[in-house]
Amino acid sequence: MIIVIDGPAGSGKSSTAKALSNQLNIHFLDSGALYRAVTYYWISKGKPDQEIFFELLPAMTLDVDLADNSFTVKLNGNDISDEIRSSSVANHVSDVASLPVVREKVNAFMRNIVKKHTFIADGRDLGTAVFPDADLKFYMDASIEERAVRRYREMKASGDSATLKSVVQNLKERDHKDQNREADPLKKADDAVVIDTTGKTFEEQVAEMAAIINDKLHINP
């Protein structure tokens, strides 16, 4: 069984999915972390052009550790869960994630690991491209201002020196790229439940979605 949460950057998808994972005792699948891992790999290789990067991709192996309801990302055997949250990765992830060969590799990886367990996953095209037959789909959104403040606080807490203005600009650019990319653009699935988190507390949005999951799928905390 797979529950998906799509939406733009900073809408609260990952934190909400993690909270619901813990509350409902199901596995969490962080698709964004996987794309960040590929972006980190691209940066580590000197930001090569597409042709060279395509040649390097077969040497890249992704793996995740789901122990204790965690989602630890490993690149070629090394835990890079902290490194992929840097602003340098965030500034390039949309460009790397828009490459069809990258999307094919990450999507195949995700489809493979959800075959045996119940997962909740967050991303941008999960309900439309990766898991069109998902058991339940959500689309989370919030104003650009609120999304920027959330991302800024997250980055400051991790020691990043980004400014709020730069975060706003980054989110606007990512929104444009995600919504207009040729391969699997960001959009709401026709059958997705829309959750607008503007003005809502984190506890309120988690409670609202948990109630919907229980009502439709009968997964109790």
N, C-alpha and C positions, 0 to 999 in steps of 0.2 A: 504494500500500500504506500502511496506517495501523496503528500499534501504539499502544494507549491505556493510560494509567496513571491509575486513579481512586483516591480515598482522601480522608480528612479533612485539614484544614489542618495543616501541620507534620509530616506523615508522611514527608516526604522525596521527594515526587513530582517536584518541579521540578528539584532538584539531580541526582536520579538520571536523570531523562529527559535532562537536558543532558549528563551524563557518557556515557550510552548513545549519544546522538546523535553525540558526538565520536568515541567508540570504534568505532561501526559506520558512521560517515560517512554519516549520514542527517540530514534536516532535523528541527529541534526546533520544536514548536508549543506555545506556552505559553498555554493557554486562560485561566488565571487572570489573566495580564497583560492580556488583552483586557477581562475584566470589571472589572479595576482601572482600566483606561483609561476605561471608561464611568462608573465611580464618580467618578473624578477630574473628568470633564466635569460630572457632576451637582453636585459640590462647587463647581466653578468658576462654576457658574450660580447659586450661592446656596442650594443644597439645596432646590429647588422641590418642590411636591407632585406627585403622579403625573400629574395631568391636564396641568399646565404642562410637566413634563418630557417627556411624550409628544410635545407640540408642538415641543419643542426638539430631539428626537432626529434628525429628518431632516437637520438642519444639521450633524450630527456625522459626520465621516468617519474611519474607521480604516484604517491601513495598517501593514505590517510590512516590515522589511528583513532578509532571510535571508543576506546576504553573510557569508562566513567563518564559517558555522555559527552565526551570532548570531540573536537574536530581538529586534530593535529595534522598539518600538511607537511609532507616530506618531499623534497626534490632530490632525486638521485640518492636517496637514503638519508638526507640531512633535514632535520627539523628547521623549517624557515617560517614558522607561524608568526614570529615577531617581525622579521625582516620585511614581510610582504605588506605590512601596514604603514610603511613609510610614505612620505609625500612624493618621493621620486617614483615609486611604483604607482601611486594613485594618479599621477600626472600622465602616465603612459598606458594605463590598463585598458582604456576604451579603444585606443588605436590597435593594440595587440589583440584584444578580444574580438575586434571586428574582422580579423583575418579568417576566411572560411576554413583553412586548414587547422587553425587553432581551435575554432569552435567544434569542428568535427572530432578532434582529439579529446577535448574536454567533455563534450556531450557523450561520446562513447564510453568514457571513463565513468561518468555519472550513471548512465543507464545500466552499466555492469554492476555497480556496487549496491544498487537498490533492489536487486532481484530477490534477495532473501529476507529482508527485514522491512519494518515500517519506518518511513522517513518523513521528515518535514524539511523542505528545502527552500532557499531563497535565491532569487536571481533577477533577470530581466526578460528572459524569453522562455522560462521553464514551462509555463502553461500553454504557450503557443507553438513552440518549436521542439523542445526537448521531451516534455511529458504531456502531449496534447490530450492524453486519456487519463490524466491525473484524477484521483478520487475526489479531490477538492482543490479549488483554485481561489487564491486571494490576489487582489491588486491593491497594494498600499501606496498612499501618496500623502504629501504635505506641501505647504507653501515652500518656495525656494528659500525664504528667510529662515524658516524654522529648520529646514533640512541643513542649511549651512551652519547654524548655531550648534546643532547636534554634532555634526562632523568636526567642527572646530574644537569643541570641548573634548571630544574623543581623541583628537590629535594632540592637543595640549597635554592631556593626561598621560600620553605616551612619550612626552618630551619633545614633540615636533615643534619647530619654530614658525610654522605657517601662520599667516594673519587671517582674520575673518574675511577681509576683502578678497584675498587670494583664494580662499575656500569657496566663496560665492562664485567667483569667476570660473573656478575649476568645475563646480557642479553645473553651471550653465553650459560650459563647453561639453561636459560629459553627457548631459541631457540631449544636446543637439546631435552629438555623434551617435549616441545609443538609439535615438529615434529615427535617424536618417541613414544608418549603415545599410549596406546592401544585403548582408547576411543576417537574417533573423533580427530585425529591428525591435526595439522596445515598444510594446503596445499591450493594451489590456485584452486578455482573452474574452471572447464573447460570453462565456459562462463563468467568469470570475466574479467573486464577491468583492466589491469595492470597499476599502477601509481607508477613510480620510483621517489621518492622525493629527491634523492641525488643531492645536488647542487641547488635545487630549493628553492625559498623563500616561506614562508607560503602563502603569497598572490597569488603567481603563482599556487601553487597546488590547492588551493581552487577555483580559477577562472577556471582552467582546468576542474575540476570535476563538477563545477556548469554548465559549458557549455555542458558537456556530459549529465548531468541529464536533462537539458532543451531540448536538442536535442532528447533524447530517450523517455522521459516521459512528456515533455512539462510542467514542473513545473517551473514557472518563479519567480524570486526574488520579 
